[in-house]
Amino acid sequence: MSGGGEGPLSGVRLLPWSQEGGKQCLLSTDGDGYVSRLADDMEAAQLDMGTELLDHAGALLAEPDASVSELRFLANRLVEALHDALRVADSRGRRVPGLGVGGGEGGVGRLAAAE
């Protein structure tokens, strides 16, 4: 199942990828299928890449001769990594019983108080 949605839905998981046009992909699942495991692996890879990028960012920012184009490239990759990390947090937050998710564009990164 895919589409855009707001708030937590029982048995529905936000996937770590988007449809064309940036719309959320949602999966109706019990949490133990092939697509769920694929999503778990992709989330882990996204978080690992973000960690590596953060390490690279520290090294580049410490380099006094870093060029504007290198810093701009780094900033763009950091934005992408932050977006991925917020999507992972949103997805995992939706699966925590009693924790609502909402607000912002697509709900990504906006944890709301439990109802």
C-alpha angles and dihedrals in degrees: 000000000000137000143094123301145165128223132002120317122190111249093005120116129196107229123221093242134062137227121244108293092033097278116155120258115221128190126204102220149148086223097251106083134106095263091048091053090046089051091049090053093047092049090051091050092048092051092046091051090049091053092050091047091051090053090049091048092056091052094046094047089052089055108094092200096054109136127233090246091052091050092046090050090049092049091052092050091047090053090052092048092049091050090052092048092050091050090051090049090048092049093048092043091055089058095054109098113243095013116116124207126201148111130081125054107326091346092271111156096357111115112186130200116277114262 
